[in-house]
Every structure is written in C-alpha cells, then in structure tokens.
Amino acid sequence: MKSEILHIEQDEQYQHLLHQVVERAKLFQYRTSIGMNQELIRFYWAIGEEMAAAKAEAKWGSKFYQQFSRDLLNIFPDRKGFSVRNLQYINQMYRLFASERIIAPQAVAQLPTADLEFTPHPVAQIAPIDYISLLPWSHIRYILDKGYTAEKSFYYVLKTIEYGWSRNTLLNFMSADLYESEGKSINNFPMTLPKQDSDYASEIIKNPYRLDFLELRRDFKEKELQRGLEENISRFLLELGDGFAYVGRQVRLEINGDEFFCDLLFYHLRLRRYIVVELKTGKFEPEFVSKLNLYCTAIDHLYKTEYDKDTIGLLFCKEKNDLVAQWTVEKSEQPIAITRYELEKLLPNQQKNKIEE
C-alpha cells in the first residue's frame, strides 16, 4: 500500500489534479471570505439605517450607545461587533455615506468586477453600500477615523477597491493626502494622448510628490537626489503609486555617437509606456522641457517595442510657475507632465549627506 501511495505522488497527472483542486479551494476560500465580509458590512449598514430612522442619538443622547450595546450583548453574548465604539462607527459610516452619489464614471469603470464578481449598476442607480461592502471593516474604520468629508472618504473607498490596497498602504496614502495631490500636475496629456490614457495618466501623476524619506543638505545636487531615490526605490515607488516598475538610473542614450543620460527610467504596466523622470533642484525653466522631449524621443527609438506606446516625460522641480510651465508644454508633441516635490526637512549645509557623490 505504501509503495502504491508513493507511486501516485510521483504521477504527473495526479500532481496536476492536486494542483487544480488546491487552486480551486484557495479561490473558494477567497470568495467565501469576500462574501462573508460583504454580508457583515451590509448588516452594519442596515443597523446604521435603523438607528438613523429612529433618530437614536438625538432622541436618547450619547448614553444610548451604552444601553444599546449592553442589551445586544445580553441577547448575543458571543457576537462581536456590538461594542459601544463599534456601534458608533456603524452610525458614523451610515450618516457619512448614505447620501453619497458622487462617483466618477472612470472610477466605476476601473473597479475590479471580474475578480470580485461584482457588477456596478448604471451610475444613476449606484448605492454607496455596493462599494463600501467590498472593503474590510478595519479599512472602513481607518477612513472614518480621519473625519474626512463624504466625497474624500469615498475617494479612498474607490481607490482601495481599484488597487486592492492593504491596510498599511491605505494608511500611507491617507497620511500623504493623495486626494489633494493626485491629478494636479501641469501636463499636455489631453493634446498628446488618447482620451482614456490621458485621463488615467493625469490621475496617477501627483503634485506635489512628498520625498520625506530622503535626508539631504540644503544645497543638495541633482546627483544626490537621484542616488537618494535609487537607494530608497521601494519607498519612491510607493509614493509614485501602483503600476510603476523601476528600470534604471542614469540610463545611457546613444544618439549617432553622442551620449545622453536620463535621470530615472520607469515603465508603467497599465499604460504600457516608459516614463522618463528628470529631477531638478531648483525652479522650473522652459529649457528643461526641450531636453526631456529629446529623452522621450530617444527612448521611443531605442527601447520601445511594438507592444509599447509612446513614452511620457515627467519633470520634477522644487518650484514652478504654473502658467510658464503650462505654456511651455502646450506645444510639445511629446506627452509631458511637470510637477513639484517636497522634502520635510533639509540638513545644515556643513553636515554631510548620507548620500555621497
């Protein structure tokens, strides 16, 4: 019998069968957990709706929660979710989102419907709970703790669903105030990209980028900034957002015997485009765009394949005059965006950078 078992374990068809069943079991477990979570959040939503209809807090005051929690736990002693604080969260969630209907069609289209088997209703019929129920309760509580407006809170709900953010990723983006910075770069994307790509590229490029993880002197140079970002590439990628893949720093571009080097090169997996990043330590100057145009064209000739789309240029400046920047990129044939970066604090000039040239 033992030899027969060993023989089966070594059989390729058996291993294939085992693999298929394991994968199906994992998928079933995942979908079951998603379904249970949705039911839990919808249950909480219904409780919030009941409390709102009864005008519970206005009618019985703040002590209502203590009494309500005590009575529910007496009836359901093993049931979690009836603590005073959780009931307050439930009430806060319903009151915040119940009337929310501000949903951009683009955000709706980007929801991961295939993975979660969730099909959005037409925009006019969308209910917030259809989206909120796709988030774990812990994520919802973290959003509620921020005290944001309904629109801003719902923005983070949609982003978490779209990109599958973990708890820590959500907290990082809220701390960086992604809502305020996303999609506010100066760019010419509407004139140089197809509408779908233009909208998405405008959305993912922020202004400003916060590079607080770097420690630089007040008189830091561009190479120090480049090296600092390279040495902290995982944190820089987190700040850039989902979809960015790091290609290299000081990427050599040879054009008919002449050499050029772009500061940083990325590839965006969703846009299917290379993104050339140029870093400047001072205020934006129009001539910066000319060189960035050249780098984008060079990448298109030297790196782009038949499967890639045209390269995007992204210029990081410490300061910029928005009108000068906008007029500069208006006539550019290459898709270009200009944005700022911020550093939390700079070291005294006499103190050495951790990043040496």
C-alpha positions in Angstrom: 0.0 0.0 0.0 2.8 2.4 0.9 4.5 1.8 -2.4 1.3 2.5 -4.3 0.9 5.8 -2.4 4.4 6.8 -3.4 3.7 5.8 -7.0 0.6 8.0 -7.1 2.5 11.0 -5.6 5.1 10.8 -8.4 2.4 10.6 -11.1 2.3 13.8 -13.2 -1.4 13.6 -13.8 -2.0 13.2 -10.1 0.1 16.2 -9.3 -1.9 18.2 -11.9 -5.2 17.1 -10.3 -3.9 18.0 -6.9 -2.8 21.4 -8.1 -6.1 22.2 -9.7 -8.1 21.2 -6.6 -5.8 23.3 -4.3 -6.2 26.3 -6.6 -10.0 25.9 -6.6 -10.0 25.5 -2.8 -8.0 28.7 -2.5 -10.4 30.6 -4.8 -13.4 29.2 -2.9 -11.9 30.3 0.4 -11.1 33.8 -1.0 -14.6 34.2 -2.5 -16.2 32.9 0.7 -14.3 35.5 2.8 -15.3 38.2 0.4 -18.9 37.1 0.6 -18.9 37.0 4.4 -17.3 40.4 4.6 -19.9 41.9 2.3 -22.7 40.4 4.4 -21.1 41.8 7.6 -20.8 45.4 6.1 -24.3 45.2 4.8 -25.5 44.1 8.2 -23.8 47.0 9.8 -25.3 49.4 7.2 -28.8 48.1 8.0 -28.1 48.7 11.7 -27.0 52.3 10.9 -30.1 52.8 8.8 -32.3 51.6 11.7 -30.5 53.9 14.1 -30.9 56.9 11.7 -34.6 56.2 11.2 -35.1 56.2 15.0 -33.0 59.3 15.4 -31.5 57.4 18.2 -28.7 59.7 19.3 -30.8 62.8 19.1 -33.6 61.2 21.0 -31.8 59.3 23.7 -28.4 61.2 23.9 -24.9 59.8 24.0 -25.8 57.2 26.7 -27.9 55.4 24.0 -24.9 53.5 22.8 -24.0 52.1 26.3 -27.6 50.9 26.8 -27.9 49.6 23.2 -24.6 47.7 23.4 -25.5 46.2 26.8 -28.9 44.9 25.6 -27.5 43.5 22.4 -24.6 41.7 24.2 -27.1 40.2 26.7 -29.0 38.7 23.8 -26.0 37.8 21.7 -23.2 37.2 24.3 -20.9 35.6 21.7 -21.4 38.1 18.9 -18.7 40.6 18.1 -19.5 44.0 16.8 -21.9 45.3 19.4 -19.4 47.2 21.5 -20.1 50.9 22.2 -17.3 52.0 19.9 -18.3 49.7 17.0 -21.9 50.9 17.2 -20.6 54.5 17.0 -18.6 53.5 13.9 -21.6 52.0 12.3 -23.7 55.1 12.9 -20.8 57.3 11.6 -20.5 55.1 8.4 -24.2 55.3 7.6 -24.5 59.0 8.2 -21.4 59.8 6.2 -22.1 57.7 3.1 -25.9 57.3 3.0 -26.4 60.3 0.7 -23.2 59.9 -1.2 -23.7 59.8 -5.0 -20.5 61.4 -6.3 -19.0 58.6 -8.4 -16.9 59.4 -11.5 -17.7 57.1 -14.4 -13.9 56.5 -14.9 -13.6 55.2 -11.3 -16.7 53.0 -11.8 -15.2 51.5 -15.0 -11.9 50.7 -13.2 -13.5 48.6 -10.4 -12.2 45.0 -10.3 -15.5 43.5 -11.3 -14.0 40.3 -12.8 -12.1 39.3 -9.7 -14.9 40.1 -7.2 -17.8 39.1 -9.4 -19.4 42.4 -8.7 -21.2 44.3 -11.5 -21.8 48.0 -10.9 -25.3 49.3 -11.6 -25.8 52.2 -14.0 -24.4 55.4 -12.5 -27.9 56.7 -11.7 -28.7 53.5 -9.6 -25.4 53.1 -7.7 -25.7 52.8 -4.0 -22.6 53.5 -1.8 -23.0 50.3 0.1 -22.3 48.3 -3.1 -18.8 49.6 -3.0 -18.2 50.1 0.8 -19.1 46.4 1.4 -16.1 45.4 -0.7 -13.8 46.8 1.9 -12.8 45.0 5.2 -14.3 46.7 8.2 -10.9 47.6 9.5 -10.2 49.7 6.3 -13.6 51.4 6.7 -12.8 52.3 10.3 -9.4 53.8 9.4 -11.1 56.0 6.8 -13.8 57.1 9.3 -11.1 57.9 11.9 -9.8 60.6 9.5 -13.0 62.7 9.7 -13.0 63.4 6.0 -15.9 64.7 4.0 -18.1 62.1 2.3 -16.5 62.8 -1.1 -13.0 62.5 0.2 -13.8 59.4 2.2 -15.5 57.8 -0.8 -12.4 58.6 -2.9 -10.3 56.3 -0.6 -13.0 53.6 -0.8 -12.8 53.6 -4.6 -9.0 53.7 -4.6 -8.8 50.8 -2.2 -11.1 48.7 -4.3 -9.4 49.6 -7.5 -5.9 48.8 -6.4 -6.5 46.3 -3.6 -4.7 48.4 -1.1 -3.6 46.7 2.1 -4.3 48.4 5.5 -0.8 49.9 5.6 -0.9 51.1 2.0 -4.2 52.8 2.6 -2.8 54.5 5.8 0.3 55.7 3.9 -1.7 57.2 1.1 -4.1 58.9 3.5 -1.1 60.3 5.5 0.4 61.6 2.3 -3.1 63.1 1.4 -3.2 61.5 -2.0 -6.7 63.0 -2.5 -5.3 66.6 -2.5 -2.2 65.8 -4.7 -3.4 63.4 -7.3 -4.1 64.5 -10.8 -2.9 68.1 -10.3 0.3 68.2 -12.4 0.8 70.6 -15.3 0.7 68.5 -18.4 -0.3 68.3 -22.1 -1.8 64.9 -22.0 -5.2 65.9 -23.5 -3.4 67.0 -26.6 -0.9 64.2 -26.9 -2.6 61.0 -25.6 -5.8 59.2 -26.4 -8.6 60.2 -24.0 -8.6 57.1 -21.9 -4.8 57.2 -21.5 -4.9 61.0 -20.9 -7.4 60.7 -18.2 -5.6 57.9 -16.4 -2.1 59.5 -16.8 -3.5 62.8 -15.4 -5.0 60.9 -12.5 -1.9 58.9 -11.5 0.6 61.8 -11.6 0.5 63.8 -8.4 1.5 67.3 -7.4 3.4 67.5 -5.2 5.3 64.3 -4.5 6.5 64.0 -0.9 10.0 62.7 -0.6 10.2 63.0 3.2 12.2 59.7 3.4 15.3 61.5 2.0 17.9 63.2 4.1 19.7 65.9 2.1 21.6 69.1 2.8 20.1 72.4 1.9 22.4 72.8 -1.1 21.9 69.2 -2.4 22.8 68.5 -6.0 20.8 66.6 -8.6 23.0 63.5 -8.4 22.5 63.3 -4.7 18.7 63.4 -5.2 18.9 60.8 -7.9 21.0 58.5 -5.8 18.8 59.0 -2.8 15.7 58.0 -4.7 17.6 54.9 -6.2 18.7 53.8 -2.7 15.1 54.3 -1.4 13.5 53.0 -4.6 10.8 50.9 -2.8 9.6 54.0 -0.9 9.8 56.1 -4.0 7.7 53.5 -5.9 5.1 53.6 -3.1 5.0 57.4 -3.5 4.7 57.2 -7.3 1.7 54.8 -6.9 0.6 51.5 -8.4 1.8 50.3 -11.8 5.3 51.9 -11.8 8.2 49.5 -12.4 11.8 50.7 -11.9 14.1 50.3 -15.0 17.2 52.3 -14.0 19.1 55.4 -13.1 21.4 57.4 -15.4 20.2 55.4 -18.4 22.5 55.8 -21.3 21.1 57.0 -24.6 23.5 57.0 -27.5 22.3 59.1 -30.5 24.6 58.9 -33.5 27.7 58.8 -31.4 26.6 61.4 -28.8 25.8 60.2 -25.3 23.0 61.4 -23.1 21.8 60.1 -19.7 18.3 60.4 -18.4 18.0 60.6 -14.6 15.5 57.8 -13.9 13.5 55.5 -16.2 10.3 53.7 -15.2 7.8 51.6 -17.1 4.1 51.8 -16.3 2.4 48.4 -16.5 -1.1 49.7 -17.1 -0.3 52.5 -19.5 2.3 50.3 -21.3 4.6 53.3 -21.6 8.1 54.1 -20.5 8.2 57.1 -18.2 11.4 59.3 -18.2 11.9 61.2 -14.9 14.1 64.2 -14.9 15.0 65.8 -11.5 15.8 69.5 -11.0 17.0 71.0 -7.7 15.6 74.5 -8.4 12.7 76.3 -10.1 11.3 75.2 -13.4 12.9 76.6 -16.5 11.4 76.2 -20.0 14.6 74.8 -21.5 14.2 71.7 -19.2 11.3 70.5 -21.4 13.5 70.6 -24.6 15.9 68.0 -23.1 13.1 65.9 -21.7 11.5 65.9 -25.2 14.7 64.5 -26.6 14.9 61.8 -24.0 11.4 60.7 -24.6 12.0 60.5 -28.4 15.3 58.6 -27.8 13.5 56.1 -25.5 10.9 55.6 -28.2 13.6 54.8 -30.8 16.0 52.8 -28.6 13.7 51.0 -26.1 10.1 51.0 -27.2 8.8 47.8 -28.9 5.8 47.2 -31.0 3.9 46.4 -27.8 4.7 49.7 -26.1 3.0 53.1 -26.5 4.8 56.4 -26.7 7.0 57.5 -23.8 5.8 60.0 -21.2 8.2 62.6 -19.7 7.8 63.6 -16.1 9.8 66.6 -14.8 10.3 67.0 -11.0 11.1 70.6 -9.9 11.4 72.1 -6.5 9.3 75.1 -7.6 7.4 76.1 -10.7 5.4 79.0 -12.1 2.3 77.1 -13.3 1.5 79.4 -16.2 5.0 79.3 -17.5 5.0 75.5 -17.2 1.6 75.2 -18.9 2.6 77.4 -21.8 5.9 75.5 -22.2 4.2 72.1 -22.6 1.3 73.2 -24.7 3.1 73.0 -28.0 5.2 69.9 -27.1 4.4 66.9 -29.3 5.6 64.5 -26.6 3.4 63.8 -23.6 5.0 65.8 -20.7 4.0 66.5 -17.1 5.6 68.9 -14.7 5.2 68.5 -11.0 6.8 69.6 -7.7 8.5 67.6 -5.0 8.7 68.4 -1.3 11.2 67.4 1.4 10.2 67.5 5.0 13.5 68.9 6.3 17.0 69.6 5.0 20.2 69.1 6.9 22.6 72.0 7.5 25.0 72.6 4.6 28.0 71.7 6.8 26.5 68.3 7.6 27.4 65.6 5.2 24.6 63.9 3.3 24.1 60.2 3.9 24.3 60.0 0.1 27.8 60.9 -1.1 28.6 61.7 -4.6 
